Amino acid sequence: MKRLIAFAAIALLSSSAAYAQESPVRASQSRVCALKGSVRSTFSNSCMAENVGASVLHDNACEGGDMCSMIYKPVCGIDPASGKEETYSGICVSEHANAKIAHDGECKAP
């Protein structure tokens, strides 16, 4: 009986290890703010956003409600109209512009 249990445990572990090696790499499990059409939404992760055709703007939940804070915490984003980097006063403001975040802080001068 002990041998049967040991054999079953080894078989189970072997198949789990093989599955882990064959399974595709999973996308980030952190929440993201993404844009589909003109609607910004928070998704569970980047895979969920991309599966519905949404473009990820930044990591974490969307912040942009109807109004943005006036606290200056700059982010560098890609302006969707020009495709160039632009400094926004905060994540909320960049979301309202539908800009994809390049990095925290002001954009570097060209």
RONU-781038 format. One record per residue (C-alpha): x, y, z; residue number from 1. Coordinates in steps of 0.1 Angstrom, whole numbers, plus 5000, padded with zeros to 4 digits. Example, Ala and Ser with C-alpha at 12.3 -4.5 7.8 and 13.67 -1.06 7.14 Angstrom:
REM residues 2
5123	4955	5078	1;
5137	4989	5071	2;
This chain:
REM residues 110
5000	5000	5000	1;
5028	5024	5009	2;
5045	5017	4975	3;
5012	5024	4957	4;
5009	5058	4975	5;
5045	5066	4968	6;
5041	5057	4931	7;
5010	5078	4928	8;
5027	5108	4944	9;
5057	5105	4921	10;
5035	5102	4890	11;
5015	5133	4901	12;
5046	5153	4907	13;
5061	5142	4874	14;
5030	5152	4854	15;
5028	5186	4872	16;
5064	5194	4864	17;
5059	5184	4828	18;
5028	5206	4826	19;
5046	5235	4841	20;
5074	5233	4815	21;
5049	5230	4786	22;
5025	5257	4797	23;
5029	5291	4781	24;
5044	5320	4800	25;
5016	5339	4817	26;
5011	5376	4815	27;
5015	5400	4845	28;
4990	5392	4873	29;
4989	5429	4883	30;
4960	5452	4875	31;
4963	5475	4846	32;
4945	5505	4832	33;
4937	5500	4795	34;
4918	5518	4767	35;
4894	5502	4743	36;
4879	5527	4719	37;
4874	5557	4740	38;
4866	5539	4773	39;
4893	5535	4800	40;
4888	5504	4823	41;
4908	5486	4850	42;
4915	5450	4840	43;
4928	5422	4863	44;
4960	5419	4842	45;
4975	5428	4808	46;
4964	5395	4792	47;
4927	5402	4800	48;
4930	5437	4785	49;
4948	5425	4754	50;
4923	5396	4749	51;
4895	5421	4744	52;
4916	5444	4722	53;
4923	5471	4748	54;
4956	5490	4748	55;
4974	5491	4782	56;
4980	5527	4794	57;
4998	5519	4826	58;
5001	5494	4855	59;
4976	5496	4884	60;
4940	5506	4884	61;
4927	5536	4864	62;
4927	5568	4884	63;
4910	5592	4861	64;
4874	5599	4873	65;
4856	5631	4863	66;
4882	5653	4879	67;
4919	5650	4886	68;
4939	5661	4916	69;
4959	5693	4913	70;
4989	5677	4930	71;
5019	5678	4907	72;
5033	5643	4903	73;
5045	5643	4867	74;
5046	5613	4843	75;
5060	5610	4809	76;
5034	5597	4784	77;
5032	5591	4747	78;
5007	5615	4732	79;
4983	5595	4711	80;
4979	5622	4684	81;
5016	5630	4678	82;
5032	5598	4690	83;
5058	5619	4709	84;
5066	5620	4746	85;
5048	5646	4766	86;
5049	5655	4804	87;
5016	5653	4821	88;
5010	5667	4856	89;
4998	5633	4869	90;
4985	5598	4859	91;
4949	5610	4859	92;
4956	5638	4835	93;
4975	5614	4812	94;
4945	5590	4813	95;
4922	5618	4802	96;
4945	5624	4772	97;
4946	5586	4765	98;
4984	5587	4767	99;
5004	5555	4774	100;
5028	5560	4803	101;
5065	5558	4793	102;
5078	5564	4828	103;
5073	5583	4861	104;
5087	5618	4862	105;
5090	5645	4835	106;
5100	5636	4799	107;
5137	5642	4790	108;
5143	5672	4767	109;
5153	5660	4732	110;
